[in-house]
Amino acid sequence: MSNDDFFYELQKHSEAKLNILDNYVVPWMRIITMGPYGERALVIDGFAGTGKYSNSDGSSIRLIKHVLKFCEQADQNNWDCPQLLILLIEGNRDNYNELLRNIYEITSLDLRDEEDFLPISDYPSIQVSCRFGDFDEILNSMLGRLKNGQTLIPSFCFIDPFGFKDTPFETIKKYLTNEKSEILLNFIYEETNRFITAKNPKVQSHMKSHFGIDNIQSIQDLVKGTPAQLRKQMIVDFYSRQLLENTDVNYVLTFEIKKAGRAKLILFYGTKSIEGLKVMKKAMWKVDGTGLYMFDDRKDPAQIEFQFTQDLNDTILLNDLCEILKNQYSGQHVHIKEIEAFVLTETIYPLENFCKKALKNLEKNDGFIEVKNRKVKGTYPKGTVIQFK
Ligand SMILES: C[S@@+](CC[C@H](N)C(=O)[O-])C[C@H]1O[C@@H](n2cnc3c(N)ncnc32)[C@H](O)[C@@H]1O
C-alpha cells in the first residue's frame, strides 16, 4: 500500500491500534500529571503521519485532542493545568506539511521547521513540537542532549512505522533507559516474517538492527521450516525476550492485529511500571474482551457477539480466574496487593471487572476464602489479608 493510499481511509485493523492508543494515553496522562508528584510528561508520536484520514483522525491529532480535552476538564474542575509536552516526528515532507496544517487548525500553532516546543496559547502548559525527519535520528539527538545522569521526564512513545527498517532496537533500548519511559510499538509482523530469512545483505542488516542482534542466523534457524502459527509465536517471544532481557522494561504485553485473517501487526507495550501494565491491559481488553489479545477485522458488525454470549463468556473467564487463584493460593494467607500483582503479571486477566469479582465469588459461592478485619463485606480494600482454604 502506498503512502497516499494509507492515509486515504483509516482501515478497521489500523483503527483497532488507534483505539488501544486512545484507551491508554488518557489515563496515563492523568496518572503522571495528576499523581502525587504532579509531574510533567512527554508524549512522543514517532511516526506521526498526516494526523487525519478521510474518515477519522490519525494518531497525532488524536493525541493533541486528548490533551486539549484534558485541559478543558482541568479548567472546569479548577484543577492545576497538566504540564505536557507533545513531540511529533514525521519523515515524509508531504505528510509533514499536511500534519502542520492539521495541527494549526486545532491549536493555531505554526510549527513549521521549528525545533523547539511552542506553547498553545489557550493552554500554555501544553507545548508542542512537530519535527520533519527520521525518528531514529531525532530521538537519538534528543537523548544525546541529556547530560550525564540526567533522565527524561516521564514519557510515552508511540512507534508506528510502515516496515521494520526504521526502528532500530538499540535506539528503543537507549530510550528505555530513562526512568519512566515506555513504548507502544507497532511491530510490522507481516513484513518481518516475509523478510526474516532473506539473503540480501541490506535486508539482513535492517533485520539485525530491528531485532537488536549481531547474528541473523540465530533467528533464521529458529523459524526455518516452522509451521506458521508456531513461527509467529517464536518471533513474538524472541522480540519480547529482547525487550525484557536487554532493556530496562519489567513488563511486556502484546496484542495481535489481523487483516483478512492474516497476522499483520503485533503491538508490543513495554513498561517498567505495574501501574502502566494495569492500564494497558484494560485498554487492550476493551478492544478484545475474549482474553486472546487479538483483533480480527473479519469480524464485521453482524458477527459481533450478542450481549448474552458476551455475558456467558465473561462468566466462563471469571470461573477460570477463580480456579487459577484457588490453585495458586490454596492453604495460604495472602495480601491483596500480592494477589493483584499475580493477576496482572501472571494471568491474561485485567484487574478491573475480574480480580475482585473472582474473590467475591470465591467468598460467596464456595466459602473458599475468608477475610478478617474488614469493614464492608464483599470488599477487598488496600491492606486486606485473605485466607485461602
Ligand atoms: C503507519 S504511518 C503512521 C500512521 C500514524 N501513526 C497514524 O496512526 O495516524 C507511518 C508514517 O511514518 C512516516 N515515516 C516513514 N519513515 C519514517 C521515519 N524514518 N521517521 C519518521 N517518520 C517516518 C511515514 O511517512 C508515515 O506517515
The ligand as an SDF file (V2000), in Angstrom:
LIG
                    3D

 27 29  0  0  0  0  0  0  0  0999 V2000
    1.9580    3.9010    9.6520 C   0  0  0  0  0  0  0  0  0  0  0  0
    2.1450    5.5520    9.2270 S   0  0  0  0  0  0  0  0  0  0  0  0
    1.7580    6.3660   10.7380 C   0  0  0  0  0  0  0  0  0  0  0  0
    0.3180    6.4890   10.9910 C   0  0  0  0  0  0  0  0  0  0  0  0
    0.0100    7.3390   12.1930 C   0  0  0  0  0  0  0  0  0  0  0  0
    0.7320    6.9040   13.3610 N   0  0  0  0  0  0  0  0  0  0  0  0
   -1.4780    7.2490   12.4660 C   0  0  0  0  0  0  0  0  0  0  0  0
   -1.8940    6.3080   13.1290 O   0  0  0  0  0  0  0  0  0  0  0  0
   -2.2100    8.1430   12.0370 O   0  0  0  0  0  0  0  0  0  0  0  0
    3.8790    5.7690    9.2020 C   0  0  0  0  0  0  0  0  0  0  0  0
    4.2880    7.2150    8.9970 C   0  0  0  0  0  0  0  0  0  0  0  0
    5.6870    7.3100    9.2790 O   0  0  0  0  0  0  0  0  0  0  0  0
    6.3070    8.1120    8.2930 C   0  0  0  0  0  0  0  0  0  0  0  0
    7.7190    7.6670    8.2500 N   0  0  0  0  0  0  0  0  0  0  0  0
    8.2720    6.7040    7.4680 C   0  0  0  0  0  0  0  0  0  0  0  0
    9.5650    6.5430    7.7800 N   0  0  0  0  0  0  0  0  0  0  0  0
    9.8200    7.3990    8.7920 C   0  0  0  0  0  0  0  0  0  0  0  0
   10.9670    7.6600    9.5900 C   0  0  0  0  0  0  0  0  0  0  0  0
   12.1060    7.0030    9.3920 N   0  0  0  0  0  0  0  0  0  0  0  0
   10.8800    8.5630   10.5710 N   0  0  0  0  0  0  0  0  0  0  0  0
    9.7180    9.2380   10.8000 C   0  0  0  0  0  0  0  0  0  0  0  0
    8.6030    9.0290   10.0720 N   0  0  0  0  0  0  0  0  0  0  0  0
    8.6510    8.1140    9.1030 C   0  0  0  0  0  0  0  0  0  0  0  0
    5.5280    7.8550    7.0430 C   0  0  0  0  0  0  0  0  0  0  0  0
    5.6630    8.9300    6.1300 O   0  0  0  0  0  0  0  0  0  0  0  0
    4.1050    7.7320    7.5800 C   0  0  0  0  0  0  0  0  0  0  0  0
    3.4870    8.9740    7.6220 O   0  0  0  0  0  0  0  0  0  0  0  0
  1  2  1  0
  2  3  1  0
  2 10  1  0
  3  4  1  0
  4  5  1  0
  5  6  1  0
  5  7  1  0
  7  8  2  0
  7  9  1  0
 10 11  1  0
 11 12  1  0
 11 26  1  0
 12 13  1  0
 13 14  1  0
 13 24  1  0
 14 15  1  0
 14 23  1  0
 15 16  2  0
 16 17  1  0
 17 18  1  0
 17 23  2  0
 18 19  1  0
 18 20  2  0
 20 21  1  0
 21 22  2  0
 22 23  1  0
 24 25  1  0
 24 26  1  0
 26 27  1  0
M  CHG  2   2   1   9  -1
M  END
$$$$
